[in-house]
């Protein structure tokens, strides 16, 4: 399979919003079944295109490619074809080769609900960081293509109405940063049960607790769904200005993308940067910046 065919297949996968992993031989010494530059594309459904030579080591690379897709992590793997890989498959070739396995994923879809000061800076920064940004507000003055030239989509509409009909892809990211509690609550009700990678809600701990209590009192949304919300939103970097708050939010989006932080407040790394998760009962924790 030629390089042109491989990259055309990658483009097609990305156009469908699917993931894949590309396996490439980057170094080869001795007698190997394929030379440097041989590629195999592993698709999300388990199909493969191309080959790096077959045998047990290709199956091992295939399994590693599946992990690379899941964890969004690249890996460089060394294979010695004089070892058990060759013996188990009856290969008569020898030598060594290094294989680079890299995930291929479409740009994450980010929906910024609220085009005010914070939403404006979040949209601009997130677009620069590789997110495909959609901006929603019910105010034409704020939501305009001229104000958000980097956005893939800018929508002026009633917020809950549009969100209720929007075909968000599974795994999308949503930042709720509207101009008021009522609009935040309307947006939250509409998207909280969706299959999202990230749902962030801006506001003080007291405000968030009030919104949670109201949603729970309505009885339509289980408490477990609320625990998946990133709120208070953003990494705790002491942000105060809209620009700084946007930095904290986009940093959290990136941390979630790479599996470094989770909604329950337990950082996947040794050092947590997030605020403690909001309690549905207590309200005595430090307060992050409030909504605009």
C-alpha positions in Angstrom: 0.0 0.0 0.0 1.5 3.3 -1.1 2.1 6.3 1.1 -0.5 8.2 -1.0 -3.1 5.5 -0.4 -2.4 5.3 3.4 -2.7 9.1 3.8 -5.8 9.2 1.7 -7.3 6.5 4.0 -6.3 8.7 7.0 -8.0 11.7 5.5 -11.2 9.6 4.9 -11.1 8.3 8.5 -10.8 11.8 9.9 -13.6 13.1 7.6 -15.9 10.5 9.2 -14.9 11.7 12.7 -13.3 8.3 13.5 -10.0 7.4 15.1 -7.2 5.2 13.8 -3.5 4.4 14.5 -0.7 4.5 12.1 2.1 1.9 12.4 5.3 2.8 10.6 8.7 1.1 10.3 11.2 3.8 11.1 14.4 1.8 11.4 15.4 -1.6 10.0 18.7 -3.5 10.2 19.5 -6.9 8.7 17.0 -9.1 6.9 13.5 -7.8 7.7 10.3 -8.5 5.8 9.6 -4.9 5.1 11.8 -1.8 4.7 11.8 1.6 6.4 8.6 3.5 5.5 6.3 0.5 5.4 3.0 1.4 7.0 -0.1 -0.3 8.5 -3.2 1.7 9.3 -5.3 0.2 12.1 -8.9 1.4 12.1 -11.2 1.8 15.0 -13.4 -1.2 14.0 -10.3 -3.5 13.9 -9.7 -3.5 10.2 -6.2 -2.9 8.9 -4.8 -1.3 5.7 -1.3 -2.0 4.6 1.3 -4.2 6.3 4.6 -4.1 8.2 5.4 -7.7 7.2 3.0 -9.9 8.9 3.7 -12.4 11.7 3.5 -12.3 15.4 5.2 -8.9 15.6 2.6 -7.4 13.4 -0.1 -8.7 15.6 1.7 -7.3 18.6 1.9 -3.9 16.8 -1.8 -4.2 16.0 -2.6 -4.6 19.7 -0.4 -1.7 20.7 -2.1 0.4 18.0 -5.5 -0.3 19.7 -4.0 0.9 23.0 -2.6 4.0 21.3 -6.1 4.9 20.0 -7.6 4.3 23.4 -5.0 6.3 25.4 -4.1 8.8 22.7 -0.4 8.0 23.2 2.3 7.4 20.7 4.9 4.6 21.2 8.2 3.5 19.7 8.6 -0.3 19.8 11.7 -2.3 19.1 11.4 -5.8 17.5 14.3 -8.3 17.3 13.4 -10.7 14.6 16.0 -13.2 15.9 14.0 -13.7 19.1 10.8 -15.4 20.0 8.8 -13.4 17.4 10.6 -15.1 14.6 10.6 -18.5 16.3 6.9 -18.6 17.0 5.9 -17.7 13.4 8.6 -19.6 11.5 10.1 -16.5 10.0 13.4 -17.1 8.2 14.4 -13.5 8.2 16.5 -11.9 10.9 17.5 -8.4 12.0 15.9 -5.7 14.1 13.4 -3.0 13.4 11.8 -0.1 15.2 8.2 0.7 14.7 6.5 4.0 15.6 2.9 3.7 16.6 0.9 7.0 16.6 -2.8 7.6 17.2 -4.7 9.5 14.5 -7.7 11.3 15.8 -10.0 14.0 14.4 -9.9 17.4 16.0 -12.1 17.4 19.2 -15.4 19.2 18.8 -15.8 21.9 21.4 -19.1 23.7 22.0 -18.7 27.0 23.7 -22.1 28.0 25.1 -22.0 31.7 25.8 -20.1 34.2 23.6 -19.2 36.7 26.4 -15.8 37.7 27.6 -14.7 34.3 28.8 -16.3 32.4 25.9 -14.6 34.7 23.5 -11.1 33.9 24.8 -11.9 30.2 25.3 -12.9 29.9 21.7 -9.8 31.6 20.4 -7.4 29.7 22.5 -9.1 26.3 22.0 -9.0 26.8 18.2 -5.3 27.6 18.4 -4.8 24.4 20.4 -6.5 22.2 17.7 -10.1 22.0 18.8 -12.9 22.4 16.3 -14.9 25.2 17.9 -18.7 25.9 17.8 -20.0 29.0 19.5 -23.5 29.4 20.6 -25.3 32.5 22.0 -28.7 34.1 21.7 -27.2 37.5 21.2 -26.2 38.5 17.7 -24.0 41.2 19.0 -21.8 38.7 20.7 -22.1 35.6 18.4 -20.9 36.6 15.0 -18.4 35.1 12.4 -16.5 38.4 12.5 -15.9 38.1 16.2 -15.0 34.4 16.0 -13.1 34.0 12.7 -11.4 30.8 14.0 -14.7 29.0 14.8 -16.1 26.3 12.6 -19.6 27.4 13.4 -21.2 30.4 15.1 -24.8 30.1 16.0 -27.3 32.8 17.2 -30.3 31.0 18.6 -32.3 30.2 21.7 -29.7 28.2 23.7 -31.7 25.2 25.0 -33.6 24.9 21.8 -30.5 24.7 19.7 -28.7 22.4 22.1 -31.7 20.1 22.2 -31.6 19.6 18.4 -27.8 19.7 17.9 -26.2 16.5 16.6 -23.2 16.6 18.9 -20.7 13.8 18.2 -20.0 11.3 20.9 -17.1 12.5 23.0 -17.6 16.2 22.3 -16.5 18.9 24.8 -18.9 21.5 26.1 -18.1 24.7 28.1 -21.1 26.4 29.6 -20.3 30.1 30.2 -23.4 32.1 29.6 -24.3 35.5 31.0 -26.5 34.3 33.8 -27.6 31.4 36.1 -30.9 30.8 34.2 -29.2 30.4 30.9 -26.5 28.2 32.5 -29.2 26.0 34.0 -31.1 25.7 30.7 -28.0 24.6 28.9 -27.0 22.2 31.7 -30.4 20.5 31.6 -30.1 20.0 27.9 -26.6 18.5 27.6 -25.9 16.8 31.0 -27.1 13.4 29.9 -25.3 13.4 26.6 -22.2 11.2 25.9 -19.6 13.9 26.4 -15.9 13.7 27.1 -16.0 17.1 28.9 -18.8 19.2 30.4 -17.6 22.3 32.2 -19.7 24.8 34.1 -18.4 28.2 35.0 -19.3 29.8 38.3 -18.6 30.0 42.0 -19.0 27.0 44.2 -22.1 28.4 45.8 -23.7 29.1 42.4 -22.9 25.6 41.2 -24.3 24.1 44.3 -27.6 26.0 43.8 -27.8 24.8 40.2 -27.2 21.2 41.2 -29.8 21.4 43.9 -32.4 22.8 41.5 -31.6 20.1 38.9 -31.8 17.3 41.5 -35.1 18.7 42.8 -36.6 18.5 39.4 -35.9 14.8 39.5 -35.1 14.3 35.8 -31.3 14.0 36.1 -29.5 11.5 38.4 -26.8 12.7 40.8 -24.2 10.5 39.0 -24.7 12.7 35.9 -23.8 15.8 37.8 -20.6 14.2 39.2 -19.3 14.1 35.6 -19.3 17.9 35.4 -16.1 19.8 35.6 -17.1 22.5 38.0 -15.7 24.7 39.3 -14.3 24.9 35.8 -10.6 25.1 34.8 -7.3 24.2 36.5 -6.6 26.1 39.7 -4.0 28.6 38.5 -5.3 31.5 40.5 -7.0 33.0 37.4 -8.9 36.3 37.8 -9.3 38.1 34.4 -11.4 36.6 31.5 -8.2 35.9 29.7 -6.7 34.0 32.6 -9.9 32.1 33.3 -9.8 31.1 29.6 -6.3 29.8 30.0 -7.3 27.7 33.0 -10.3 26.3 31.1 -8.4 25.4 27.9 -5.6 23.9 30.0 -8.2 21.7 31.6 -9.6 20.7 28.2 -6.1 19.7 27.1 -5.5 17.8 30.4 -8.8 15.9 29.8 -7.8 15.2 26.2 -4.6 13.5 27.3 -6.1 11.7 30.3 -4.4 13.9 33.0 -7.4 14.9 35.0 -10.9 13.5 35.6 -14.2 15.1 36.5 -14.2 13.6 40.0 -11.2 15.8 40.8 -8.7 13.0 41.1 -5.8 14.1 38.8 -4.4 11.2 36.8 -0.9 12.5 37.6 0.8 12.7 41.0 0.1 16.4 41.4 -3.4 17.7 41.1 -4.0 21.2 39.8 -7.8 21.2 39.9 -10.0 22.6 42.6 -11.6 19.9 44.8 -14.8 18.6 43.3 -17.9 20.4 44.3 -20.0 18.7 47.0 -23.7 18.6 46.7 -23.9 19.3 50.5 -20.9 21.4 51.5 -20.1 24.9 50.3 -17.1 25.8 52.4 -14.4 25.2 49.8 -12.4 28.0 48.1 -14.3 29.9 45.4 -13.0 30.0 41.8 -13.7 33.0 39.6 -17.4 33.6 39.1 -19.4 33.8 35.9 -19.3 36.9 33.8 
